[in-house]
Amino acid sequence: MNTIALIVTAMVPYILVAQGTMISGRAGIFNVAQEGLMLLGASVGFLVSMQFGSNILGLLVAALAGALVGFILAWCTTYWRLDQFVVGLALFFTCVGVANLLYRVVVGVTTSPPLIPLLPKVFLGQNAMVYVAVLGSIGLWWWLYRTNSGMRLRSVGENPKAADSLGVNVAATRLWAGTAGAALMALGGAYLPMVYTGTFNDSIVGGRGWLAIALAFFGGWRPQFILLGAAFFASMDVLALKAQVDGIGIPHQFVSMLPYVATLLVMIFAFRWARVPQFLGKNYDRESRLVG
């Protein structure tokens, strides 16, 4: 597979997880459980696919598992007004624990882990999830900036008090946005065993969840720029992989940190122009002018 094709394949988890982060953030919910949600999605997706012989079913159930976690985050921060960062971290650790526990309960400890079929290629040497991620990002841009419902979502993340006064149901918007966003994050995790390894291990996510948070900032919380930024993040992944495979004489630890170093350098400049939703990470109380 040539380099361009590898980059396109590697873009998908970044696109899905960063777009999920963007959707939640546009409603004011800053989800920081991406890494755990991806691992949960990878575990659930793999196990369901293994048990029922269907990658599609595995992807769907993984998304549902992520949606449940996102709903819990949105509920706790919307109705109980708990700290978003604290709840997000708690859910991150919970997802990691549940993902590993599920795998060990179903598969057990074995030296020969079971394998599932990889997603088949459908067009131009790419699997269907590539087209779902790219076309979905374009659809998100159109919906966010060309429809009334998209405008309502953006208003909740910018000024929920004003949105509330205009009849927008802020609580319901935060609930569905947090749920949908987390579903996409888990879907991005389920993609990994179905495209790269054919099996599950506890290091399969490899920090992509944390990088996806940076990608949301890098893309200015806009779907079109997140899509473009995913190409850069994926190219760093592929560059590090090819450097290890080709044996260029550089310690693999140095090569492995290349995506993070590149991300740090880019983010230094990206933060200067990225426009973050004004209410990101804050809890809304319609009875008070104060936020939590």
N, C-alpha and C positions, 0 to 999 in steps of 0.2 A: 504494500500500500504506500503510495507516495506521500510526501510531507503534507501537502494541502489536504488530502483526504483524511490524514490522521488528525490534523487540526480541526477540521469540520466535525469529525466524530467526537473529539475531546471537548468541543464547545458545548455540547448538549447539557451536561450536568451543571455547568456554570450558568447557562442561560436559564434553565428551569429554576435553580435555587435563587439566583439573583432576582429574577422576575417575581418569584414568590416573596422575597424580601421587600421588593418594591411595592407590591400590592398591599402587604401588611402595613408598610411604612406610610403609604399614601393615606391610610386611615388613622395614622398616629401611633400604630403599634410597632415597636422596634423589637422584632424577634431575634434573639441571639442564640437560639438553639439549633441553628442550621446543621452543624456538624453531627449532633446527636440525631436529628431528624433524618439526615441522609443515611446514617448507619442503621437506624430503625427501618427505613424504607428498603435498604439493601438486604437486610435480614428477612423481613416479611416478604418482600418480592421474590427473593430466592427460594424461601421455604414453600410458599404457595405454588410457585412455578414447578418446584420439584415434586410436590405432592399431587398436583392436578395436571401436570404436563402442559401448562398454558402460560406463556410469558405475558400475554395480555391480561389474564386474570391476576397474575402476580403484580403487574403494574397497577391495576385498579385497586387491589387490596392494600398495597403499599400506600397509595394515595389516600385511601380511607383512614389508614392508621395515622398518617401525618395530619389529616384533617381533624381527627379527634384531639391530637395534641394541640393543634392550633386553636381549636375551640376552647380548650381548657385555659390556654394562655389569654385568649381574648376575654373569656368570661371572668377570670380572676382579676384582670386589670380594668375591665369595664364596669363590672357590678360591685366588686369588692375593692377596687382601686388599689390593688397591691402593686408594689414596685415592679415595673416591667423587666428590668435587668435581673433582679433577684429571681423572679418567677421563671424567666427565660433560662437562667443558669441551672435552676433546679430541674427544669424539664430536659435540659441538655443531658445532665447526668442520669436522669431517669431513662431517657431514650437509649443511652449507651448501655445501661444495665439490662434493660428489657431486650434489646437487640441481641446481646450476647447470650442472655438466659434462654431466649426462644430457640436460638440455634443449638445450644447444648442440650436442651430438653428434647428437641425433635431429632437431631442428628447424633448427639453425644460426642465423645472424644474419640477421634479416629485418625489414623495416619493416612487414610485415603478418603479425602472429603468427596462427597457426591458432586456430580456435575449436572448442569442443565444446558439445554441447547441455547446457543447465542441467538440474538435477534437476527432474522434473515435480512439480507440486503434487498431492497425493493426497487431502487432507481439510482442510477449513476454510482453504483457501488456503496450506497449509504442505506442505513436502516430507516424505518418509518419514523422513529423518534426524532431524527434529525429534522425532518420536514415539519413535524408537529411543533418542535421548539422554535424553528425559524418563522414559520407561518403564524404560530401563536403569538410571537413577539410583535409581528407586524399588526396582527389583529388587536393586540393590547394597546398599541400606539393609537390606532384608529378609534378604539372604544374610549380610551382615556381622554382624548382631546377632541373627539367629534360627536360624542353622545352626551345626553343629559345625565345618564347614570354615571358615566365616567367623571363628569364635572362634579357631581355630588360626592363621589369618593374623594376627589382632590380637595374639595372644600372642607371635608371632615378633617383631613390631615393638616390643613392650613389654618382654619379658623372654625372650630366646631361650634362655638357660641353663635357665630353668624349663620352657620349652616343650620343649626337647631332653630333659630328664629325664622328661617325660611321654610321650615317644615321637613327638613331632612332628619330622618331617624338616625341619630348619631350612634346609639348603642347597637342597633341592628347592623349598621354599616361596618362598625368595628368588628362585630362578631363574624360576619361572613367574610370580610377581608382577611382577618386573622386566620380563619379556617381554610380559605382557599389558598392563601399564601403558604401555609405549612404543608398543604397537600402537594403543592408543586415542589417543595423542598424534599419531601419524602420520595416523590416520583424521580427527582434527580438522583437520589441515592439508589433507587431500585434499578436505574439504568446501568449502574456500574457492573454488577455481576452478570447482567444479561448481554453485555457488549465486550467487556474486557477479560473477565476471568472464568465465567461459567460456574463460579462457586463463591462462597462467602468467607471472609475472614475479618477480624476485628480492626484491621488497619486498611481496609479497602477504600475508605473515604480519603485518607491521606491529606487532610487539611483543606480539602476543597470547600467545605462549609464555611470556614473562616475567610477564605479568599473570596467567596461569593458575597460576604458582607462588604468587603472592600470594593468589589465590583459594583455593588449598588451605589456606593458613594462615587466611585469612578465614573459611572454612567449618569450621575446627576439625578438619580431616581426617575429616569426617563427610559421607557422600553427600548427605543431605537438606539440610544447610546449604550445601553446595557448589552444589546445584541452585538454591537461593534466591539465593545470592550471585551466581550467573551472570547473573541478571536485572539486578542492579545494574551489573555490569561491562558487560553488553550495552547497558544504557540509556545509559551514559556514551559508548559508541561511537556510538550512534544520535544522541544529543544533539550530539556533535561533528560528525557527518556533516550533520545537518539545519542546524546553524549555518553550515556552509560553503556548503551548497546555497542556503539562503535569503538569503545575503549580508547579514549583520547588521552589517557594517562593522567587524568585529574581525579583526585579522590572523590568517590561517589557522594560523600557527605557534602562536599562543596557544590557538586552538580545538583543535588537534591534541594539545596536552599536557593537555587537560582530563581524559581518562581516567586519566592517570598521577598527576595532582595529587589527584584524587578518591580514587584507590586509596591513595595515601600517607596522606591524612587518615583514611580509614577504618581502615587497618592500624594506625595509632597506638593506636586503641581496641581493635581486634580482638585484638592480641597480648596484651592483658591477660586475656582469657578463653579464648583458643584453647589447646587441650590437644594438644601435639605428641607423637607416639609417642616413648616414652622412648629407643628405640634408633635413632632416625632418623639416618641418615648415618654410622652406626658399622658396623664389620665384626666378624663373630662368629668366634671361634676356640674350638671346643669343647674343645680340649686346654689352654686357658689361661683365666684369669679376665680377662686383658687384652683390650682391643678395639683395633682399628685405625681 
